[in-house]
Amino acid sequence: MEWLIWVGAAMSLLGLVGLFWCILRVWSARRSGLEDAALREAVRKVVPLNMAALMLSVFGLVMVVVGIFLN
């Protein structure tokens, strides 16, 4: 079950990269001086990607924990 740990760690790392990408995307939108409606639209587009990255990271961590218990 060692492969489960490594696959889970890779998934968590991908999710973490996705979360940082979402943070940078919203941060750059805020710094660009958009109007309120445009900023809300930019954030609205990032929210599903943020949730997907968070879920990927959580599933990866669950896989790591399960792999450790089964090892």
N, CA, C and O of each residue as an XYZ file, in Angstrom:
284
protein
N       0.805     -1.211      0.000
C       0.000      0.000      0.000
C       0.843      1.268      0.000
O       0.327      2.370      0.188
N       2.126      1.103     -0.209
C       2.995      2.267     -0.249
C       2.659      3.174     -1.431
O       2.834      4.391     -1.364
N       2.175      2.567     -2.511
C       1.793      3.378     -3.682
C       0.646      4.315     -3.349
O       0.566      5.414     -3.897
N      -0.244      3.894     -2.456
C      -1.371      4.738     -2.059
C      -0.887      6.010     -1.357
O      -1.462      7.084     -1.531
N       0.160      5.874     -0.575
C       0.725      7.032      0.118
C       1.312      8.012     -0.889
O       1.087      9.218     -0.794
N       2.068      7.489     -1.858
C       2.710      8.372     -2.842
C       1.708      9.024     -3.780
O       1.854     10.198     -4.122
N       0.699      8.283     -4.197
C      -0.342      8.870     -5.059
C      -1.123      9.931     -4.281
O      -1.442     10.989     -4.824
N      -1.425      9.656     -3.037
C      -2.120     10.629     -2.200
C      -1.296     11.878     -1.965
O      -1.829     12.988     -1.962
N       0.001     11.703     -1.768
C       0.878     12.865     -1.581
C       0.939     13.704     -2.852
O       0.950     14.934     -2.788
N       0.978     13.047     -3.998
C       0.991     13.778     -5.266
C      -0.314     14.528     -5.479
O      -0.312     15.666     -5.948
N      -1.433     13.891     -5.133
C      -2.727     14.567     -5.257
C      -2.799     15.774     -4.329
O      -3.290     16.832     -4.722
N      -2.318     15.621     -3.111
C      -2.326     16.743     -2.170
C      -1.451     17.882     -2.669
O      -1.810     19.052     -2.533
N      -0.321     17.546     -3.237
C       0.569     18.570     -3.770
C      -0.075     19.295     -4.944
O       0.027     20.518     -5.045
N      -0.738     18.554     -5.835
C      -1.451     19.187     -6.950
C      -2.563     20.100     -6.449
O      -2.760     21.192     -6.982
N      -3.283     19.659     -5.434
C      -4.329     20.490     -4.851
C      -3.768     21.748     -4.222
O      -4.366     22.820     -4.322
N      -2.630     21.622     -3.579
C      -1.993     22.783     -2.963
C      -1.523     23.778     -4.020
O      -1.656     24.989     -3.838
N      -0.979     23.274     -5.115
C      -0.586     24.153     -6.222
C      -1.813     24.866     -6.784
O      -1.751     26.053     -7.105
N      -2.918     24.151     -6.902
C      -4.160     24.759     -7.378
C      -4.662     25.844     -6.441
O      -5.151     26.879     -6.893
N      -4.546     25.616     -5.150
C      -4.966     26.634     -4.184
C      -4.113     27.886     -4.285
O      -4.632     29.001     -4.238
N      -2.803     27.706     -4.423
C      -1.932     28.871     -4.572
C      -2.220     29.608     -5.875
O      -2.154     30.837     -5.920
N      -2.539     28.868     -6.935
C      -2.884     29.504     -8.206
C      -4.144     30.360     -8.047
O      -4.213     31.473     -8.569
N      -5.138     29.837     -7.326
C      -6.366     30.605     -7.087
C      -6.072     31.863     -6.272
O      -6.612     32.932     -6.557
N      -5.229     31.736     -5.272
C      -4.876     32.898     -4.457
C      -4.197     33.959     -5.315
O      -4.533     35.141     -5.237
N      -3.247     33.532     -6.128
C      -2.548     34.488     -6.991
C      -3.482     35.124     -8.006
O      -3.342     36.306     -8.318
N      -4.417     34.368     -8.517
C      -5.370     34.890     -9.508
C      -6.242     35.995     -8.892
O      -6.417     37.051     -9.500
N      -6.781     35.760     -7.705
C      -7.624     36.759     -7.051
C      -6.782     37.946     -6.594
O      -7.227     39.091     -6.672
N      -5.590     37.681     -6.125
C      -4.713     38.752     -5.678
C      -4.357     39.687     -6.835
O      -4.341     40.908     -6.678
N      -4.074     39.101     -7.989
C      -3.754     39.947     -9.147
C      -4.982     40.719     -9.625
O      -4.855     41.841    -10.115
N      -6.158     40.133     -9.488
C      -7.388     40.840     -9.863
C      -7.632     42.017     -8.919
O      -8.082     43.077     -9.353
N      -7.343     41.836     -7.651
C      -7.515     42.930     -6.683
C      -6.521     44.051     -6.939
O      -6.860     45.230     -6.838
N      -5.290     43.672     -7.272
C      -4.252     44.679     -7.490
C      -4.431     45.440     -8.803
O      -3.896     46.537     -8.962
N      -5.179     44.865     -9.739
C      -5.342     45.523    -11.039
C      -6.314     46.691    -10.978
O      -6.445     47.429    -11.955
N      -6.990     46.875     -9.871
C      -7.872     48.021     -9.695
C      -9.199     47.887    -10.427
O      -9.736     48.878    -10.921
N      -9.720     46.699    -10.499
C     -11.012     46.478    -11.148
C     -12.140     47.118    -10.347
O     -12.028     47.320     -9.137
N     -13.209     47.425    -11.035
C     -14.406     47.906    -10.341
C     -15.003     46.767     -9.540
O     -14.619     45.609     -9.706
N     -15.946     47.101     -8.671
C     -16.521     46.114     -7.769
C     -17.183     44.967     -8.530
O     -16.987     43.804     -8.180
N     -17.949     45.273     -9.545
C     -18.649     44.219    -10.296
C     -17.664     43.318    -11.036
O     -17.846     42.101    -11.079
N     -16.635     43.903    -11.609
C     -15.644     43.106    -12.335
C     -14.831     42.239    -11.378
O     -14.481     41.103    -11.698
N     -14.536     42.786    -10.202
C     -13.802     42.005     -9.211
C     -14.648     40.835     -8.704
O     -14.139     39.729     -8.520
N     -15.915     41.079     -8.486
C     -16.814     39.991     -8.070
C     -16.897     38.910     -9.137
O     -16.941     37.723     -8.815
N     -16.919     39.304    -10.392
C     -16.969     38.339    -11.497
C     -15.684     37.514    -11.545
O     -15.729     36.305    -11.770
N     -14.556     38.159    -11.338
C     -13.279     37.441    -11.336
C     -13.227     36.433    -10.186
O     -12.775     35.301    -10.365
N     -13.686     36.845     -9.019
C     -13.698     35.940     -7.868
C     -14.708     34.818     -8.085
O     -14.458     33.675     -7.704
N     -15.844     35.140     -8.695
C     -16.870     34.127     -8.957
C     -16.350     33.033     -9.876
O     -16.727     31.870     -9.736
N     -15.487     33.398    -10.815
C     -14.920     32.407    -11.731
C     -13.886     31.521    -11.050
O     -13.680     30.381    -11.465
N     -13.242     32.026    -10.019
C     -12.176     31.272     -9.347
C     -12.731     30.326     -8.283
O     -12.087     29.330     -7.953
N     -13.895     30.617     -7.749
C     -14.434     29.828     -6.632
C     -14.586     28.336     -6.972
O     -14.179     27.510     -6.155
N     -15.145     27.942     -8.124
C     -15.228     26.498     -8.399
C     -13.856     25.824     -8.511
O     -13.683     24.683     -8.083
N     -12.896     26.527     -9.080
C     -11.550     25.964     -9.168
C     -10.916     25.845     -7.786
O     -10.176     24.900     -7.509
N     -11.209     26.799     -6.937
C     -10.711     26.759     -5.567
C     -11.296     25.550     -4.827
O     -10.573     24.838     -4.130
N     -12.574     25.327     -4.977
C     -13.215     24.189     -4.312
C     -12.686     22.862     -4.858
O     -12.480     21.915     -4.099
N     -12.469     22.794     -6.158
C     -11.930     21.571     -6.758
C     -10.518     21.295     -6.256
O     -10.181     20.149     -5.957
N      -9.698     22.321     -6.160
C      -8.335     22.149     -5.651
C      -8.353     21.730     -4.190
O      -7.552     20.895     -3.769
N      -9.258     22.303     -3.425
C      -9.375     21.936     -2.013
C      -9.809     20.481     -1.867
O      -9.267     19.749     -1.038
N     -10.783     20.062     -2.668
C     -11.244     18.673     -2.600
C     -10.148     17.701     -3.030
O      -9.993     16.636     -2.433
N      -9.388     18.065     -4.065
C      -8.283     17.218     -4.509
C      -7.256     17.057     -3.396
O      -6.751     15.959     -3.162
N      -6.955     18.139     -2.721
C      -6.007     18.086     -1.623
C      -6.528     17.232     -0.467
O      -5.779     16.451      0.121
N      -7.798     17.381     -0.149
C      -8.391     16.595      0.940
C      -8.411     15.110      0.589
O      -8.066     14.274      1.424
N      -8.809     14.772     -0.637
C      -8.811     13.358     -1.045
C      -7.402     12.780     -1.020
O      -7.206     11.621     -0.654
N      -6.427     13.586     -1.407
C      -5.045     13.120     -1.339
C      -4.610     12.846      0.083
O      -3.950     11.841      0.349
N      -4.970     13.725      0.998
C      -4.612     13.500      2.398
C      -5.321     12.279      2.975
O      -4.745     11.547      3.780
N      -6.555     12.062      2.570
C      -7.277     10.858      3.013
C      -6.573      9.613      2.496
O      -6.433      8.627      3.220
N      -6.131      9.658      1.242
C      -5.405      8.515      0.686
C      -4.110      8.251      1.450
O      -3.744      7.096      1.671
N      -3.426      9.298      1.847
C      -2.195      9.131      2.628
C      -2.504      8.477      3.959
O      -1.806      7.553      4.377
N      -3.533      8.943      4.618
C      -3.890      8.375      5.928
C      -4.305      6.917      5.789
O      -3.891      6.077      6.587
N      -5.118      6.610      4.783
C      -5.547      5.217      4.570
C      -4.328      4.338      4.234
O      -4.217      3.210      4.714
N      -3.428      4.866      3.411
C      -2.230      4.114      3.076
C      -1.358      3.841      4.290
O      -0.762      2.769      4.401
N      -1.282      4.799      5.194
C      -0.489      4.594      6.409
C      -1.148      3.546      7.294
O      -0.463      2.690      7.853
N      -2.474      3.605      7.427
C      -3.159      2.613      8.261
C      -3.056      1.203      7.681
O      -2.950      0.235      8.434
N      -3.085      1.076      6.365
C      -3.046     -0.239      5.732
C      -1.628     -0.791      5.603
O      -1.442     -1.974      5.318
N      -0.651      0.048      5.810
C       0.734     -0.373      5.658
C       1.221     -1.183      6.813
O       2.376     -1.610      6.825
